[in-house]
Each structure stands twice: as structure tokens, then as C-alpha cells.
Amino acid sequence: MERPIREEGDPYGTHRSLEPKGSLPQPARRLDNDFSRLFRGEMLVEVETLNVDAASFRQMGLAGDVGGKVLETVKARGKQHNPVTGSGGMLLGRVAQLAPGRPTESVKVGDRIASLISLSLTPLRIDGVREVRAASAQLDVRGEAVLFASSPYAKMPSDFSDRVALAALDVAGAAPQVARLVSPGMTVVVLGAGGKSGTLCCVEAKRRGAHVIGVESHLPSAIELDEIGVCSTIVTTDARDPIAVRHAVGTEADVVFSCVNVSDVEMSAILCARDRGTVYFFSMTTSFTGAALGAEGVGKDVSLVIGNGFAHGHADHTLDLLRQFPVLLALFERRYGGSS
């Protein structure tokens, strides 16, 4: 049944912010998740799966029941905005209604889409959790959400399973950012190289002609990364020990990508970068104050880049990367395509 439409919708979603009133939805403490009516420019989505970001899923897992924590957060805040990590994730669902005032688009009611914005700014209601899959940090749920007129999304591809596509789209911004920063002959270090975004970064850096050094403390992930064959060297040192990481890497990189799901690795990334090099923090656990003051404290003149999960064409870029590298696709299918 179609919901009535109110005309006062804002393309950036400020009309859904309750605390503080009128703020942008990402920093808001609470959003309006009453979908008995929609606002101009909104897309109503029947939510099937939440793909929680790795840092948030890990934190909730350490604190207790992940499904219960998500239900608690959404009930309190009207969105999945982890109060500890400040991050969220993204969703998979089916388009239920399109309000007038949206930009020109090819999607229609009934199409299945993945949001390409954070759950930390997406109004969301969850009526129940069906299944929690720790291996892929995904939860199958019953619920609804709305995307704003400014919210990017991707139609689900037909040549991947939902779980694999969702896992890739969750970190779709990683590979395009590598493509922008890496040139042939560069030395690239990736912290958390065996994880989801880290693996994509390694493959893209290799494709760009770089000498790639991966840092991955989890041995099974390091072994899987080695099997892909894109890293010149894989170091299994704990990324939270900056001196050990610097010694193990043994060189200074032109570009360092931090893709870890734990905190306190800012200085490892900084110490691995050459003078006037670039450090790109793709991890949601990053302390940008710690990175800025830490670089100053060790006399490192490096460019510190805040990771942006959005880049034009990033969904197609990342899915094409999986298509072009069968060993990468096989890894994603093995890790994220199962039921565990």
C-alpha cells in the first residue's frame, strides 16, 4: 500500500533529523523512522539484509549479541549508527515506493538495490532479525528504510550472489581511491591487507603497476592473500605496533592504505610512508586527531587523507575488478557467499 507524500522533503534528508532538529542526518543523534508517510524525494525500501562495517561488527561482537545490539541501536536512534565506533554499514533491499521529486533514474518499484551510503545516516526501522552471519558481518532482517534524493545506490548485479555483491559494494570506494593515487613503479603498503577493503586495495595497486607490501596479522587471511599473488611481500606483524611494522616492512612507501578494523594503527601507517608520501585512512577506527598530531610528533611531512567511501562510478569499478580477477572473486565467494 502506497504511503502518502508530504512536500517538505529536503534532498539531503534534514527533514528526518529529530535531534538536533534540522541537522544533517549523519551527525544527528536520532532520526525519524516513521514510514507511515514519505517526504518528497524519498525512496522507500523493504530491507532484507544489513551489511555492517567491519569495525562496528567487531565491536558489537565483543560487547555481546550483535543482532540485539543492532535492534537496540535502531530503536533508540532511528538508524544503525553505532554509538561506540560512530559507523554503520549499508543495506540490501527492494524498492517499495518512489516519491515525486527524485532525480532521473532507471530504478523502478520491485527492483533490488544496495545503498551506497552509510547506515549511520539512513532512516531505518527493523521489525526482526532473521539471521546473523559473522563471517560476512551481515544480518538478514525484516524492516524498512528510506533513501534521500541525494543518496547513491546500485541496482543489484545479476552475475553475483547477493552476499558477494553486498560484501564488495560495502567497500566499493576502496579500489577507485587506489586507482587515483597509485602510479606504475610506486611502492604501496596496505595495513589490514587480508581483509575485505584491504584485499581490493592490493589487487587494484598491483593492477596499477605498483610494488605491493601487505601487512596482515591474521595468519589465515595472510595465507589467502598470498594465494591471490598480488603482493610482493606479506608481513604478519600486528599493525598496532608501529616500530615492529616499520622494521618488518623494511622500506618507506609512496602510498600507505590503512584498512584495519582495530584502533591505534595510525602511527604504523605514518611511519611506513616516505617524506611527502600519502597515507590514506580507509578504516572507520581511525583517530584523525591522533594521526595529525602523531605525524607532527615524529616529524613526518606526509599527506593524510580521510577515506571517502564514495567515488563516481565506484560500484561498477569494484564489481568489474571482481570480474577481471577470478581468484579475487573466488576468495569473496568463499568468505562472504556462505551461510556462516
N, C-alpha and C positions, 0 to 999 in steps of 0.2 A: 504494500500500500504506500502510495507516494505521500511524502511529508509536505506540509505547507511551507511556503518560502517567505522569508522576511527580507526586505530590500536593503537593510543597513549593513550588509556584509562588506568587510574590508579584504582586499586581495591578500594581505599579509596575516590575516587572522586575529587582529587585535580585538574584534568583536567577541571572541570566545574567551578572552582573558578576564578572570574574575578577581584575582589577587596578584598584583595590583590591577585595578580596573583599567582597561585600555592599553596595557603594556603589550609588547610583542610576546607571542605565546611561548617561545623557548625559555626566557628567563622567568616567566610567570610562575608563581607558586601553585596556582590552581586554575584549571581551565573548565569551561562549560562543556560537559559531555552529555547534555540533554539533546537527543537527536529526534525528539518528537516534532521538531521543526528544524528546517535548514535555513541558511542565510545565502544571499546572492553570491554566486561564485564557488559554492562548495560542491564537493563530490562526496556522496555517502557511499561507504564501503562496508560490505559484510566481511568481517575479519575472520580468516581461517588460521593463520599462523603468525606468530611474532618471532622475529629473529633478533634476539637480544645481543647487544655488543659484548665482546669477549670480556672486557674489564668488568662490566656490570654483572654479567652472569657469574663470573668467578667470585665476585664479592658476595652476591646473594647466596651462592652455594656454600661459602664459608660460614655465612650467618644463619643458614637453615634451609627450609623448604623454598625452592625457587618459585614454584607456582603460587604458593601462599604469599610470598613477598611481592610478586607482581600484582596479585589481586589487591593486596593491602595498599600498594602504591597508587594504583589506578583509582581505587575507591577514594583515597584521600586527595589526590591531585588532579584527577580527570585526565591523566596521561601517564605513560610509563616513563617517568623521569626519576631515575634512581637518586635518592637524596644523599647518598654517600659518594658515588662516582660522578654525579651530575650528567650522566649519559643515558641513552635509551636503547636504540636499535632501529628496526624498521619492520614493516608488516607486509603480508601477502593476503589478498582478499579479492572479492568480486564486486564490481561496480553495481550499486543498487539504485542510485538516482543521481542525475546531474542537474544542478540548479542553473538557472539562467545566469549569464554574466561571466562564464568561463572563457578562457582563450580558445582559439580554434584548435581542435584536437580530433584524432581519429578514433578514440576510445568510445565505446557505447555501453549501455546498460547490459550487464551479463558478462562483460569481458573481465578476465582475471588480470590483476595488476600487482606490482610491488611498489611500495612507496620508496622514494629515493631521498627522503628527508628523515630526520631523527624522530623517534617516538617521543622524545623529550619536548616536542612542540606540536604533537599530533593529538587532538582531542580523541579520547578513546574510552569505550565502555566495554568491560569484559563480563559476560554472564556465566562463564565457566571455563575451566582449564581441562582439556581432554587428555593431553599427554605432554610430558616434558622430556626432551631429548638432549641429554647433557653433551654428547659428542659434538653436536652441531649448534648448541646454545639456542635451540628453537623450542617453542611451545605451541602446540595446536590448541586453539581456543574457540569459543563462541563469543561473538561480540560485534560491535560496530565502531567505525571511526569516520572522521571527515578529513579530507584534504582540501586545502585552500586553493584559490586561483593561482597562487604563486608557487604551489608545491609541485616539484618534479616527481614523476613516477615513470615506470616502464611496464609495457604490456609483457606478460609472461611469455618467454620463448617456447616454441613447440618442440625443439630438439634437445632440451634438457629436462631432467626431472625437476619438479617444483623445489625440492630440498636443495639440490645442487645449484639451481639458478638463484635461489634466495640467498644461499651462502655467498655466492660470488657477488651478487648485487649489493649485499650488505657492506662490502668493502670496495665498491666499484670505483671510488675515487683514487685508489692507491696507484694502480698501473698508469693511468694518464698523467699523474703528477710525476712519476718516474720518467715518463717519456718527455716531459717538458724540461727536466733538469739534467738528464744524463746524455752525454755525447760519446761517440766512439773513442776508446782508449782511456776513458776515465776509470778510476778506482772507486768502487762503491762498497760501502759496508751497510748491511741490514741487520739490525738488532731485532730479535724475535723472528728470525728468517724462516723458521719452520711452521709458523702459524699461517692463518688464512691470508691476511694482508701481506705478511712478510714473504710468503711464497710467491704471490703475484708480483711483488716488487722485484724479487730476484729474477724471475722469468723475464720481466719487462726490461730490466737492466741488462741482462745478457743479450736480449734481442736488440738492444741499442748499441751493442758492441763494447760493453764495459767489462772490466775485471771485477768479479763479484766475490765478496767475502761475507759469508753468513755467520751470524752469532746466534746459536740456539742451544739453551741449556737442557731442554727436554730431549733425551737421547733418542727415543723412538721417532720424534719429529725430525731430528737431525738426520737420522738414517733415511727416512722417506725423502727428505730434501736432497740428500746425496744421490738418491736413485734417479731424480729428475735430471741431474747432470748439468745444472746451470751455474753452480758455484765453483770457483777455482779453489776455494778453501772454506771449510766449515769448522767453526770454533765452538766447542761445547761449554764455554765458560759462562758462569752466572752473570747476566747483564747488570746486576745490581752492584757489582764490584768493578768500579771504573779503572783502577790500576791494573787489575788482572786482565780485564778486557783489552786495554791498550797494549799490554805486553803480548797477549795471545794473538791479537790481530797483526801486530808487528809492523804496521805501516800507517800512514795517515791518508785518509780518503778524500777525494774531491767532494763527494756527497755521502752523507750518512742518513739512513732512514730508520727511525725508531718506531717499531711496530709491536712492541711488547704489550702484555696485558697486566703487568705489575708496575708498581710505582718505584721511584728512586733510581731511575736509569738515565736521567738527564745528563749526568756528567760522563757516563760511559760513551754516550753518543758524541758529546762535545770533544772529549779527549781523543776520539778517533778521527776527527776532522782536521784537515790541513789548515794552515793560515789562509784566510779569505775563502775557505770552503763553505759548504752549505750543510746544515743539519735540518732535516725535515721531520717534525714530530707528528706522526700519524696516529699515535696512541692517545686514547681518552684518559689515560692515567697520568699524563704529563703535567708537571707543575711548571707553568711558564715563568713564574717568578723565580723558581729555583734554577731554571735553565738560564735566564738572563743574568741573574746575579752570580751564578756559578761560572758562566763563561767569563764574566768580568774578573772573578776571583782568581782564575788560573791564567789570565792574560791571553785568552783565545779570541782573535778577531775573526769570527765566523758569522755567517748569516743564519739566523734562527727563524725557521719558517713554521707557522702554525698550520697543521694539517687541515685541509678543506676537503670534506667528503664529496663535494660537488665539483664537477668539471663538465664542460659542454661535451656531450657525446660519450660520457664515461660508462654508461651501461653497455652500449654497443661495443665500445673499446674492450671492456673486460670480458664480455661473452665471446668476442672474436678471439681473444687471447686463449681462452679455453678450447675453442675450435681449432686453432692453429697448433696447439701443443697437446697432442693426445695423452702424453704422460702426465701433464698437469690436470687434464680432465679426469683421467683415471684416479688420480690422487683425491680430487674433490669428490668423485663418486664414492670412493672407498670411505672417506672420512665423513662426508655430510649426507650421502644418499641413503644411508641405512636407517634403521628404526631405533637405534640405541641413543 
